[in-house]
Amino acid sequence: MTLPRLLDDEQVRRYPAADAVAVMLRTLRAHGAGQLAAPPRVSADLGSDGAMTFTVGALPEVYGYRAYDSLAGSNPQQVVVVHDRESGQVTAIAVGSALGPMRTGAIGGAAVAALTPTQTAELGVIGTGIQAYRQIWAISAVRRLSAVRVYSRDPGRREQFAQRVRDRLGLSVDATDSAEDAVREAGIVVVATSSTTPVLSSSWLRDDVHVNLLGPKADGAAEYPADLVADAALVTTDSLAQLRDYRPPAGEVDRVVELGRFIEEGRQRPPGRSVFHSVGLAGTEVALLGAIATNS
């Protein structure tokens, strides 16, 4: 029996952004074609201390799962396991915390690749955490960015974040003094916060902007204003089933198109604003780890 490859965060982080986005585009297309089984995540209650959460997915070549917990006071590592579809053998295991944000970033990059003109060059980002960084990492692999502007409430943190992006990705980055300054001229906007109140106004945005939304989406507790989605020409998500679990405003889900189907059917973005609700399509972690284990 061949033992599975065991990968840590350092090995996972070496995988190129462009390759990660390509894997997500293929996986989204498979989802749109009905070739990816991707049920919503499942949580097992562990009492007052937290829960264990599982996401599972199956493609024609591989299947597997991701497991993580939210136990109070812990800093847990996540586990992603890939099985070969034909033999059932475990072929790869990743232990750590790097794969999830890379997967989410690569899905965001896939949304930008599918929904924005190739000449789109300015990116505005609200949020300076790991999810924001991985969005920039992936988007810069599919669009030649001439300017990146970032904002978060803490001046020191946003400047440190900007410097990190400059150093690691070689991009021109400005840390702005307001969220409005970060997004006003941008053709692509990323909102990656934990805020349950809007952190931007729709009036700040270009008429043709594309927006990736990563944070809270519940009715009355969202990082974005309701009119941003209500007035958009196109609203997409990686998983309608998962989006429903976020309990967005009534009627919002009814006009959302799954990105995988949009890509698979070769649709064109209509004029106006577009929005992508990033919610974490199940099985994408498995697809990405399978590619990393095979090609690195």
PAZAPA-4460 file (N, C-alpha, C; in steps of 0.05 Angstrom, whole numbers, plus 32768, in hexadecimal, padded with zeros to 4 digits):
% residues 296
    n_x    n_y    n_z   ca_x   ca_y   ca_z    c_x    c_y    c_z   seq   type   mol
   8011   7FE8   8000   8000   8000   8000   8012   8019   8000     1      M     A
   800B   802C   7FEE   801A   8045   7FED   800F   8058   8002     2      T     A
   8021   8063   8012   8018   8076   8027   8010   8091   801A     3      L     A
   7FFD   809F   8025   7FF5   80B9   801A   800A   80CE   801F     4      P     A
   800B   80E2   800E   801C   80F9   8012   8012   8109   8029     5      R     A
   8023   8111   803B   801C   8122   8051   8028   813E   804C     6      L     A
   8018   8152   804B   8022   816D   8045   801C   8180   805C     7      L     A
   802F   8191   8062   802B   81A5   8076   8027   81C0   8069     8      D     A
   8023   81D5   807A   801D   81EF   806F   8033   81FA   805C     9      D     A
   804C   81F5   8064   8062   81FF   8053   8061   81F3   8037    10      E     A
   805B   81DA   8035   805A   81CD   801B   8041   81D7   800B    11      Q     A
   802B   81DB   8019   8013   81E4   800C   8017   8201   8001    12      V     A
   8024   8212   8010   8027   822E   8009   8038   8232   7FF0    13      R     A
   8047   821E   7FE8   8059   8221   7FD1   8049   821F   7FB7    14      R     A
   8030   8216   7FB8   8021   8212   7F9F   801B   822C   7F92    15      Y     A
   8020   8230   7F78   801C   8249   7F6B   7FFF   8252   7F6A    16      P     A
   7FFA   826C   7F6C   7FDF   8277   7F6C   7FD1   8271   7F51    17      A     A
   7FDF   8274   7F3B   7FD2   826F   7F21   7FC9   8253   7F1F    18      A     A
   7FD8   8240   7F29   7FD0   8224   7F28   7FB8   821F   7F3A    19      D     A
   7FB8   822B   7F52   7FA2   8228   7F64   7F88   8232   7F58    20      A     A
   7F89   8249   7F4B   7F71   8254   7F3D   7F68   8242   7F27    21      V     A
   7F7B   8237   7F18   7F73   8224   7F02   7F65   820C   7F0D    22      A     A
   7F6E   8201   7F24   7F61   81EA   7F30   7F45   81F2   7F39    23      V     A
   7F41   820A   7F44   7F26   8212   7F4C   7F14   8217   7F35    24      M     A
   7F1E   8222   7F1F   7F0E   8225   7F07   7F04   820A   7EFD    25      L     A
   7F16   81F6   7EFC   7F0E   81DB   7EF3   7EF9   81CF   7F06    26      R     A
   7EFD   81D3   7F20   7EEB   81C8   7F34   7ED0   81D5   7F33    27      T     A
   7ED0   81F0   7F30   7EB6   81FE   7F2D   7EA7   81F5   7F14    28      L     A
   7EB6   81F1   7EFF   7EAA   81E8   7EE6   7E9E   81CC   7EEA    29      R     A
   7EAC   81BB   7EF8   7EA2   81A0   7EFE   7E88   81A2   7F0F    30      A     A
   7E88   81B5   7F22   7E70   81B9   7F32   7E59   81C1   7F20    31      H     A
   7E5E   81D4   7F0E   7E49   81DD   7EFC   7E3E   81C7   7EEA    32      G     A
   7E4F   81B3   7EE4   7E47   819D   7ED3   7E3C   8186   7EE2    33      A     A
   7E39   8189   7EFC   7E2E   8173   7F0D   7E42   815D   7F13    34      G     A
   7E5C   8163   7F10   7E71   814E   7F15   7E7F   8151   7F30    35      Q     A
   7E76   8164   7F40   7E81   8167   7F5B   7E6A   8164   7F6F    36      L     A
   7E6B   8150   7F80   7E58   814E   7F96   7E63   8160   7FAD    37      A     A
   7E53   8174   7FB5   7E5C   8188   7FC8   7E46   8190   7FDB    38      A     A
   7E3F   817F   7FEE   7E2A   8186   8001   7E34   819C   8014    39      P     A
   7E22   81AA   8021   7E2A   81BF   8035   7E3A   81B2   804C    40      P     A
   7E4A   81C3   8059   7E5A   81B9   806F   7E48   81AF   8086    41      R     A
   7E53   819D   8096   7E44   8190   80AC   7E54   8196   80C5    42      V     A
   7E46   819E   80DB   7E53   81A2   80F4   7E49   818F   8109    43      S     A
   7E5B   8185   811A   7E54   8173   8130   7E59   8183   814A    44      A     A
   7E44   8186   8159   7E46   8196   8172   7E57   8188   8186    45      D     A
   7E6A   8197   8192   7E7B   818C   81A7   7E75   8199   81C2    46      L     A
   7E5D   81A3   81C4   7E55   81B0   81DD   7E5B   81CD   81DD    47      G     A
   7E5D   81D9   81F4   7E61   81F6   81F7   7E7C   81FF   81EC    48      S     A
   7E8F   81EC   81E9   7EAA   81F4   81E1   7EAD   81F8   81C3    49      D     A
   7E9A   81ED   81B3   7E9C   81F1   8196   7E91   81D9   8186    50      G     A
   7E9C   81D6   816E   7E92   81C1   815C   7EA8   81B7   814A    51      A     A
   7EA4   81A0   813F   7EB4   8196   8129   7EA4   819A   810F    52      M     A
   7EB2   81A4   80FB   7EA5   81AA   80E1   7EB2   8199   80CB    53      T     A
   7EA2   818E   80B9   7EAB   817D   80A4   7EA0   8188   8089    54      F     A
   7EB1   818A   8075   7EA9   818E   805A   7EB2   8177   8049    55      T     A
   7EA1   816D   8037   7EA8   8156   8027   7EA2   815C   800A    56      V     A
   7EAF   814E   7FF8   7EAA   8152   7FDC   7EB5   813B   7FCC    57      G     A
   7EA9   8136   7FB4   7EB2   8120   7FA3   7EB2   8129   7F86    58      A     A
   7EC8   8125   7F79   7ECC   8129   7F5C   7ED0   810E   7F4F    59      L     A
   7ECF   810D   7F34   7ED3   80F3   7F27   7EEE   80E5   7F2E    60      P     A
   7F03   80F5   7F34   7F1D   80E9   7F39   7F23   80E6   7F57    61      E     A
   7F19   80F8   7F68   7F20   80F8   7F84   7F07   80FE   7F95    62      V     A
   7F09   80F7   7FAE   7EF5   8100   7FC2   7F03   8104   7FDC    63      Y     A
   7EF6   8111   7FEF   7F03   8115   8009   7EF4   8128   801A    64      G     A
   7F02   8133   802E   7EF5   8144   8042   7F0A   8156   804F    65      Y     A
   7EFF   816B   805C   7F0E   817D   806D   7F01   817D   8089    66      R     A
   7F10   817C   809E   7F06   817C   80B9   7F14   8191   80CA    67      A     A
   7F05   81A1   80D9   7F10   81B5   80EB   7EFE   81BA   8102    68      Y     A
   7F08   81C6   8117   7EF7   81CA   812F   7EF8   81E7   8138    69      D     A
   7EE6   81EE   8149   7EE4   8209   8154   7EE5   8209   8173    70      S     A
   7EF4   81F7   817E   7EF5   81F4   819B   7F01   820D   81A7    71      L     A
   7EF4   8216   81BD   7EFD   822F   81CA   7F19   822C   81D4    72      A     A
   7F29   8241   81CF   7F44   8242   81DA   7F58   8232   81CA    73      G     A
   7F50   8225   81B4   7F62   8214   81A5   7F6A   8223   818B    74      S     A
   7F81   821A   8180   7F8A   8224   8166   7F8D   820C   8154    75      N     A
   7F76   8201   814A   7F77   81E6   813E   7F83   81E6   8122    76      P     A
   7F90   81D0   811C   7F98   81CB   8101   7F81   81BE   80F2    77      Q     A
   7F7E   81C4   80D9   7F6A   81B7   80C8   7F77   819F   80BA    78      Q     A
   7F66   818B   80B3   7F6F   8174   80A5   7F5E   8171   808C    79      V     A
   7F6C   816E   8075   7F5F   8169   805B   7F6A   814E   8051    80      V     A
   7F57   813D   8049   7F5E   8122   8040   7F54   811D   8024    81      V     A
   7F65   8113   8012   7F5D   810C   7FF7   7F5E   80EE   7FF3    82      V     A
   7F49   80E3   7FE7   7F48   80C7   7FDF   7F48   80C5   7FC1    83      H     A
   7F54   80B0   7FB7   7F52   80A9   7F9A   7F36   809D   7F96    84      D     A
   7F28   80A7   7F81   7F0C   809E   7F7D   7F0A   8081   7F75    85      R     A
   7F1E   8078   7F66   7F1C   805C   7F5C   7F23   8048   7F71    86      E     A
   7F39   804D   7F80   7F43   8039   7F93   7F39   803E   7FAF    87      S     A
   7F31   8057   7FB5   7F29   805E   7FD0   7F40   8063   7FE3    88      G     A
   7F58   8060   7FDA   7F6F   8065   7FEB   7F73   8082   7FF0    89      Q     A
   7F7D   8088   8008   7F84   80A4   800F   7F9E   80AA   8001    90      V     A
   7F9E   80C0   7FF1   7FB6   80C7   7FE1   7FC4   80E0   7FED    91      T     A
   7FB6   80F1   7FFC   7FC3   8109   8006   7FB5   8112   801F    92      A     A
   7FC4   811D   8032   7FBA   8128   804B   7FC9   8143   8050    93      I     A
   7FBA   8158   8054   7FC6   8172   805C   7FBE   8178   8079    94      A     A
   7FD1   8180   8089   7FCC   8187   80A4   7FD7   81A4   80A8    95      V     A
   7FC5   81B6   80B1   7FCE   81D1   80B5   7FB7   81E4   80B1    96      G     A
   7FBE   81FD   80AB   7FA9   8212   80A7   7FAC   8221   808D    97      S     A
   7FBF   8219   807C   7FC4   8229   8063   7FB1   8223   804D    98      A     A
   7FA8   820A   804A   7F99   8202   8033   7F7E   8210   8030    99      L     A
   7F70   8214   8046   7F55   8220   8045   7F56   823C   8038   100      G     A
   7F66   824F   8043   7F67   8269   8037   7F71   8269   801B   101      P     A
   7F84   8258   8014   7F8D   8256   7FF8   7F76   824D   7FE6   102      M     A
   7F67   823A   7FEF   7F4F   8231   7FDF   7F3C   8247   7FDB   103      R     A
   7F35   8256   7FF1   7F22   826C   7FEF   7F2D   8282   7FDD   104      T     A
   7F47   8288   7FDF   7F53   829C   7FCE   7F51   8294   7FB1   105      G     A
   7F57   827B   7FAB   7F57   8271   7F90   7F3B   8271   7F84   106      A     A
   7F26   826C   7F94   7F0B   826E   7F8B   7F05   828B   7F84   107      I     A
   7F0E   829E   7F95   7F0B   82BA   7F8F   7F19   82C2   7F76   108      G     A
   7F30   82B8   7F71   7F3E   82BD   7F58   7F30   82B2   7F40   109      G     A
   7F23   829A   7F44   7F13   828F   7F2E   7EFB   82A0   7F28   110      A     A
   7EEE   82AB   7F3D   7ED8   82BD   7F38   7EE0   82D6   7F28   111      A     A
   7EF7   82E1   7F2F   7F01   82F9   7F21   7F08   82F1   7F04   112      V     A
   7F15   82DA   7F00   7F1B   82D1   7EE5   7F02   82CE   7ED4   113      A     A
   7EED   82C4   7EE0   7ED5   82BF   7ED1   7EC3   82D8   7ECD   114      A     A
   7EC5   82EB   7EDF   7EB1   8301   7EDF   7EBC   831D   7EDA   115      L     A
   7ED6   8320   7ED5   7EE0   833A   7ED0   7EF0   833B   7EB6   116      T     A
   7EF0   8352   7EA9   7F00   8355   7E90   7F1E   8351   7E96   117      P     A
   7F2C   8347   7E83   7F49   8341   7E87   7F59   835A   7E8D   118      T     A
   7F50   8371   7E84   7F5F   8389   7E88   7F5A   8397   7EA3   119      Q     A
   7F49   838B   7EB4   7F43   8397   7ECE   7F5D   8397   7EDE   120      T     A
   7F65   83AF   7EE9   7F80   83B2   7EF4   7F81   83BC   7F10   121      A     A
   7F6B   83C6   7F1B   7F6C   83D2   7F36   7F5B   83C2   7F49   122      E     A
   7F67   83BB   7F61   7F5A   83AB   7F75   7F58   83BA   7F8F   123      L     A
   7F40   83BB   7F9A   7F3C   83C6   7FB5   7F34   83B1   7FC8   124      G     A
   7F40   83B1   7FE0   7F3C   839C   7FF4   7F34   83A8   800F   125      V     A
   7F1F   839F   801B   7F18   83A6   8036   7F1B   838D   8047   126      I     A
   7F2E   838F   805A   7F36   8378   806A   7F53   8372   8066   127      G     A
   7F61   836A   807B   7F7E   8365   807A   7F86   834B   8087   128      T     A
   7F74   8338   8087   7F7A   831E   8093   7F85   830B   807D   129      G     A
   7F87   82F2   8085   7F92   82DE   8073   7F80   82D9   805B   130      I     A
   7F65   82DC   805E   7F54   82D8   8047   7F58   82EF   8033   131      Q     A
   7F5B   8307   803D   7F60   831E   802A   7F7A   8319   801B   132      A     A
   7F8F   8310   802A   7FA9   830C   801C   7FA6   82F7   8006   133      Y     A
   7F98   82E1   800C   7F96   82CC   7FF8   7F85   82D4   7FE0   134      R     A
   7F72   82E6   7FE4   7F63   82F1   7FCD   7F76   8300   7FBB   135      Q     A
   7F87   8311   7FC6   7F9A   8320   7FB6   7FAD   830D   7FA8   136      I     A
   7FB7   82FA   7FB7   7FCA   82E6   7FAC   7FBE   82D9   7F93   137      W     A
   7FA5   82D1   7F94   7F98   82C3   7F7E   7F90   82D6   7F67   138      A     A
   7F85   82ED   7F6E   7F7C   8300   7F5A   7F94   830A   7F4A   139      I     A
   7FAA   830E   7F57   7FC2   8319   7F49   7FCD   8304   7F35   140      S     A
   7FC4   82EB   7F38   7FCD   82D6   7F25   7FBC   82D6   7F0C   141      A     A
   7FA5   82E2   7F0D   7F93   82E2   7EF5   7F8E   82FE   7EE9   142      V     A
   7F96   8313   7EF7   7F94   832E   7EED   7FAE   833D   7EF3   143      R     A
   7FB7   834D   7EDF   7FCF   835D   7EE2   7FC8   8376   7EF2   144      R     A
   7FCC   8376   7F0B   7FC3   838B   7F1D   7FD7   83A3   7F1D   145      L     A
   7FCE   83BA   7F16   7FDF   83D2   7F16   7FDE   83E0   7F31   146      S     A
   7FC9   83DB   7F40   7FC6   83E8   7F5A   7FB4   83D7   7F6C   147      A     A
   7FBD   83D5   7F85   7FAD   83C8   7F9A   7FAB   83DB   7FB1   148      V     A
   7F93   83E0   7FBB   7F8E   83F1   7FD2   7F80   83E1   7FE8   149      R     A
   7F8A   83E3   8000   7F80   83D2   8016   7F78   83E4   802E   150      V     A
   7F63   83DB   803C   7F5A   83EA   8053   7F51   83D6   8069   151      Y     A
   7F58   83DD   8082   7F4C   83D1   8099   7F4D   83E6   80AF   152      S     A
   7F3F   83E2   80C5   7F3C   83F7   80D9   7F56   83FE   80E7   153      R     A
   7F68   83EB   80EB   7F81   83EF   80F9   7F96   83F9   80E6   154      D     A
   7FA0   8412   80E9   7FB4   841D   80D7   7FCD   840D   80D6   155      P     A
   7FD7   8404   80EC   7FEF   83F4   80ED   7FEC   83DA   80DF   156      G     A
   7FD6   83CD   80E4   7FD2   83B2   80D7   7FCF   83B5   80B9   157      R     A
   7FC1   83C9   80B0   7FBD   83CB   8093   7FD8   83D2   8085   158      R     A
   7FE9   83E2   8092   8003   83E8   8085   8015   83CF   8085   159      E     A
   8014   83BF   809B   8023   83A6   809C   8019   8393   8086   160      Q     A
   7FFF   8392   8083   7FF3   8381   806E   7FFC   838A   8052   161      F     A
   7FFB   83A4   804D   8003   83AE   8033   8021   83A7   802D   162      A     A
   8031   83AA   8042   804E   83A4   803E   8052   8386   8039   163      Q     A
   8042   8376   8046   8044   8359   8041   803D   8352   8025   164      R     A
   8028   835E   801A   8020   8359   7FFE   8036   8363   7FEB   165      V     A
   8041   837A   7FF1   8057   8385   7FE0   806E   8371   7FDF   166      R     A
   8076   8368   7FF7   808E   8357   7FFA   8089   833B   7FED   167      D     A
   8072   8330   7FF1   806D   8314   7FE9   8063   8312   7FCC   168      R     A
   8053   8325   7FC4   8047   8323   7FA9   8052   8337   7F95   169      L     A
   8062   834A   7F9E   806E   835D   7F8C   805B   8371   7F80   170      G     A
   8045   8377   7F8E   8031   8389   7F83   8033   83A5   7F8F   171      L     A
   8028   83B8   7F80   8027   83D4   7F8A   800E   83D6   7F9B   172      S     A
   8012   83DB   7FB5   7FFC   83DA   7FC9   7FFD   83F4   7FDA   173      V     A
   7FE5   8400   7FDD   7FE2   8417   7FEE   7FCF   840F   8005   174      D     A
   7FD6   8417   801E   7FC4   8414   8034   7FB5   842F   8037   175      A     A
   7F9B   842E   8033   7F8C   8447   8033   7F80   844D   804F   176      T     A
   7F78   8467   8052   7F6D   8470   806B   7F4F   846B   806E   177      D     A
   7F42   8462   8059   7F26   845D   805A   7F1F   8446   8047   178      S     A
   7F09   8439   804E   7EFF   8424   803C   7EF7   842F   8021   179      A     A
   7EEB   8447   8021   7EE3   8453   8008   7EFB   8458   7FF6   180      E     A
   7F11   8461   8001   7F29   8466   7FF0   7F33   844B   7FE5   181      D     A
   7F30   8436   7FF3   7F3A   841C   7FE9   7F2A   8412   7FD1   182      A     A
   7F10   8417   7FD0   7EFF   840A   7FBC   7EF5   841C   7FA6   183      V     A
   7EF7   8436   7FA9   7EE9   8448   7F97   7EF0   8445   7F79   184      R     A
   7F09   8442   7F73   7F12   8440   7F56   7F16   8424   7F4D   185      E     A
   7F11   8410   7F5E   7F19   83F5   7F58   7F05   83E7   7F46   186      A     A
   7F0F   83D7   7F33   7EFE   83C7   7F22   7EF7   83AC   7F30   187      G     A
   7F08   83A4   7F43   7F03   838C   7F53   7F05   8395   7F70   188      I     A
   7EF2   838B   7F80   7EF2   8391   7F9D   7EEF   8377   7FAC   189      V     A
   7EFF   8374   7FC1   7EFD   835D   7FD3   7EF5   8368   7FEF   190      V     A
   7EE0   835C   7FFB   7ED8   8362   8016   7EDC   8349   8026   191      V     A
   7EEF   8349   8039   7EF6   8332   8048   7EF8   8339   8066   192      A     A
   7EE2   833C   8073   7EE2   8345   808F   7ED0   8332   809F   193      T     A
   7ECF   8337   80B9   7EBD   8328   80CB   7EA6   833A   80D4   194      S     A
   7EA3   8351   80C7   7E8F   8365   80D0   7E73   835C   80CA   195      S     A
   7E61   8360   80DD   7E44   835B   80D8   7E35   8374   80D1   196      T     A
   7E43   838A   80CC   7E37   83A3   80C2   7E47   83AA   80A9   197      T     A
   7E3A   83B8   8096   7E47   83BF   807D   7E60   83CF   8081   198      P     A
   7E76   83C7   8072   7E8F   83D5   8074   7E94   83E7   805B   199      V     A
   7E81   83E8   8049   7E83   83F9   8032   7E67   8402   8029   200      L     A
   7E67   8416   8018   7E4E   841F   800C   7E4E   841A   7FEE   201      S     A
   7E37   8412   7FE4   7E35   840D   7FC7   7E3C   8426   7FB7   202      S     A
   7E37   843D   7FC2   7E3B   8456   7FB4   7E59   845B   7FAF   203      S     A
   7E6A   844D   7FBD   7E87   8451   7FB8   7E91   8442   7FA0   204      W     A
   7E81   842F   7F95   7E8B   841C   7F82   7E86   8424   7F65   205      L     A
   7E97   841B   7F53   7E93   841F   7F37   7E7B   8410   7F2D   206      R     A
   7E6F   841A   7F18   7E57   840D   7F0D   7E5D   83F2   7F01   207      D     A
   7E76   83EC   7EFA   7E7D   83D3   7EEE   7E8F   83C2   7F00   208      D     A
   7E8F   83C7   7F1A   7EA1   83BA   7F2D   7E98   839C   7F30   209      V     A
   7EAC   838C   7F36   7EA7   8370   7F3F   7EB0   836F   7F5C   210      H     A
   7E9F   8362   7F6D   7EA4   8361   7F8A   7EA4   8344   7F93   211      V     A
   7EBA   833C   7FA1   7EBB   8322   7FAF   7EB4   8327   7FCC   212      N     A
   7E9F   831A   7FD7   7E97   831D   7FF3   7E9E   8303   8002   213      L     A
   7EAE   8306   8017   7EB7   82EE   8025   7EAB   82EC   8042   214      L     A
   7EA2   8302   804D   7E9B   8302   8069   7E7D   82FC   806F   215      G     A
   7E73   8305   8086   7E57   82FF   808E   7E43   8308   8079   216      P     A
   7E2E   82F7   8075   7E1A   82FC   8060   7DFE   82FA   806A   217      K     A
   7DF9   82F8   8084   7DDF   82F3   808F   7DCD   830C   808D   218      A     A
   7DB3   8308   808B   7DA0   831E   808A   7DA3   832E   80A4   219      D     A
   7DA9   8348   80A1   7DAD   8359   80B8   7DC8   8357   80C5   220      G     A
   7DDA   8346   80BB   7DF4   8343   80C7   7E08   833B   80B1   221      A     A
   7E0D   834F   809F   7E1E   834A   8088   7E33   8360   8086   222      A     A
   7E4A   835A   8079   7E5F   836D   8076   7E5A   8380   805E   223      E     A
   7E45   837C   804F   7E3F   838B   8037   7E23   8397   8039   224      Y     A
   7E1D   83AD   802C   7E02   83B8   802C   7DF0   83A8   8019   225      P     A
   7DD7   83A5   8021   7DC4   8395   8012   7DC1   839D   7FF5   226      A     A
   7DC3   83B7   7FF0   7DBF   83C1   7FD4   7DD5   83B9   7FC2   227      D     A
   7DED   83B3   7FCD   7E03   83AA   7FBB   7DFB   8391   7FAC   228      L     A
   7DEF   837F   7FBA   7DE6   8366   7FAD   7DCC   836A   7F9E   229      V     A
   7DB9   8379   7FAA   7D9F   837D   7F9E   7DA1   838A   7F82   230      A     A
   7DB4   839D   7F80   7DB6   83AC   7F67   7DCA   83A1   7F53   231      D     A
   7DD8   838C   7F5A   7DED   8381   7F49   7DE0   8374   7F30   232      A     A
   7DEE   8376   7F1A   7DE4   8369   7F01   7DE7   834B   7F02   233      A     A
   7DFB   8342   7F11   7E01   8325   7F14   7E0B   831F   7F30   234      L     A
   7DFF   830B   7F3C   7E07   8302   7F57   7E0D   82E4   7F55   235      V     A
   7E25   82DC   7F5D   7E2D   82C0   7F5B   7E37   82B6   7F77   236      T     A
   7E3A   829C   7F79   7E46   828F   7F90   7E53   8275   7F88   237      T     A
   7E65   826B   7F98   7E70   8251   7F92   7E5D   823B   7F9B   238      D     A
   7E4B   823F   7FAE   7E39   822A   7FB7   7E1F   8236   7FC1   239      S     A
   7E09   8232   7FB2   7DEF   823B   7FBB   7DE7   822D   7FD5   240      L     A
   7DED   8213   7FD7   7DE5   8204   7FEF   7DF2   820F   8007   241      A     A
   7E0C   8216   8005   7E1A   8222   801C   7E11   823E   8021   242      Q     A
   7E0B   824E   800C   7E03   8269   8010   7DE9   826A   8020   243      L     A
   7DD7   8258   801C   7DBD   8257   802B   7DC2   8255   8049   244      R     A
   7DD7   8247   8050   7DDD   8243   806D   7DE6   825D   807A   245      D     A
   7DEF   8271   806A   7DF7   828B   8075   7DDE   829C   807B   246      Y     A
   7DC7   8294   8073   7DAD   82A2   8077   7DAF   82BF   806D   247      R     A
   7DB4   82C2   8053   7DB4   82DE   8048   7D97   82E9   8046   248      P     A
   7D94   8302   803F   7D7A   830E   803E   7D66   82FF   802D   249      P     A
   7D4D   82FF   8034   7D38   82F1   8025   7D38   82F9   8008   250      A     A
   7D38   82E5   7FF7   7D37   82EA   7FDA   7D53   82ED   7FCD   251      G     A
   7D68   82F2   7FDD   7D82   82F6   7FD1   7D8C   82DD   7FC3   252      E     A
   7D88   82C6   7FCF   7D92   82AD   7FC3   7D84   82A8   7FA9   253      V     A
   7D6C   82B1   7FA6   7D5C   82AA   7F8E   7D69   82B4   7F74   254      D     A
   7D78   82C9   7F76   7D84   82D5   7F5D   7DA2   82CF   7F5B   255      R     A
   7DAC   82BD   7F6C   7DC8   82B6   7F6C   7DCD   829F   7F58   256      V     A
   7DE2   82A2   7F48   7DEA   828D   7F35   7E04   827F   7F40   257      V     A
   7E04   8265   7F3E   7E1C   8257   7F47   7E32   825C   7F32   258      E     A
   7E4A   8263   7F3C   7E60   826A   7F2A   7E68   8253   7F18   259      L     A
   7E67   823B   7F23   7E6E   8224   7F13   7E5C   8221   7EFB   260      G     A
   7E43   8225   7EFE   7E30   8223   7EE8   7E34   8239   7ED4   261      R     A
   7E3A   8251   7EDE   7E40   8268   7ECD   7E58   8262   7EBB   262      F     A
   7E6D   8257   7EC7   7E85   8250   7EB8   7E7F   8239   7EA4   263      I     A
   7E72   8224   7EAE   7E6D   820D   7E9D   7E5C   8213   7E85   264      E     A
   7E49   8225   7E89   7E37   822C   7E73   7E41   8241   7E61   265      E     A
   7E59   824C   7E67   7E66   8260   7E56   7E57   827A   7E55   266      G     A
   7E4A   8282   7E6C   7E3B   829A   7E6C   7E4D   82B3   7E6D   267      R     A
   7E42   82C9   7E65   7E51   82E3   7E65   7E45   82F5   7E7B   268      Q     A
   7E56   8303   7E89   7E4D   8316   7E9D   7E3E   832D   7E90   269      R     A
   7E26   8334   7E9A   7E17   834A   7E8F   7E24   8365   7E98   270      P     A
   7E1E   837B   7E8A   7E28   8395   7E92   7E1E   839C   7EAF   271      P     A
   7E2F   83AB   7EBD   7E27   83B2   7ED8   7E39   83A5   7EED   272      G     A
   7E31   83A6   7F06   7E41   839B   7F1B   7E3C   837D   7F1E   273      R     A
   7E51   836F   7F27   7E4F   8353   7F2E   7E59   834E   7F4A   274      S     A
   7E4D   833A   7F57   7E54   8333   7F72   7E58   8315   7F74   275      V     A
   7E6D   830D   7F83   7E72   82F1   7F88   7E71   82EC   7FA6   276      F     A
   7E5E   82DB   7FAF   7E5C   82D3   7FCA   7E6F   82BA   7FCE   277      H     A
   7E85   82BE   7FDC   7E97   82A7   7FE2   7E8D   829A   7FFB   278      S     A
   7E86   8280   7FF9   7E7C   8271   8011   7E8B   8257   8016   279      V     A
   7E9C   824E   8004   7EAC   8236   8009   7E9F   821D   7FFD   280      G     A
   7EA1   821A   7FE3   7E96   8202   7FD6   7EA4   81E9   7FE0   281      L     A
   7E94   81D7   7FEA   7EA0   81BE   7FF5   7EAD   81AE   7FDE   282      A     A
   7EC2   81A0   7FE5   7ED1   8190   7FD2   7EE8   819F   7FC5   283      G     A
   7EE8   81BA   7FC7   7EFE   81C9   7FBA   7F18   81C6   7FC8   284      T     A
   7F17   81C2   7FE3   7F30   81BD   7FF1   7F3C   81A3   7FE9   285      E     A
   7F2B   818F   7FE4   7F34   8174   7FDC   7F40   8176   7FC0   286      V     A
   7F33   8185   7FAE   7F3E   8188   7F93   7F59   8196   7F93   287      A     A
   7F5B   81AB   7FA4   7F74   81BA   7FA4   7F8B   81A9   7FB0   288      L     A
   7F85   819B   7FC6   7F9A   818A   7FD2   7FA2   8174   7FBF   289      L     A
   7F8F   8168   7FB1   7F96   8153   7F9E   7FA9   815D   7F88   290      G     A
   7FA4   8176   7F7F   7FB6   8182   7F6B   7FD1   8188   7F77   291      A     A
   7FD2   8192   7F8F   7FEB   8199   7F9C   7FFC   817F   7F9F   292      I     A
   7FEF   816B   7FA9   7FFD   8152   7FAF   8008   8145   7F95   293      A     A
   7FF9   8148   7F7F   8001   813B   7F66   8017   814B   7F58   294      T     A
   8016   8165   7F5B   8028   8176   7F4A   803E   8185   7F59   295      N     A
   8043   817D   7F72   8058   818B   7F81   8069   8177   7F8F   296      S     A
***
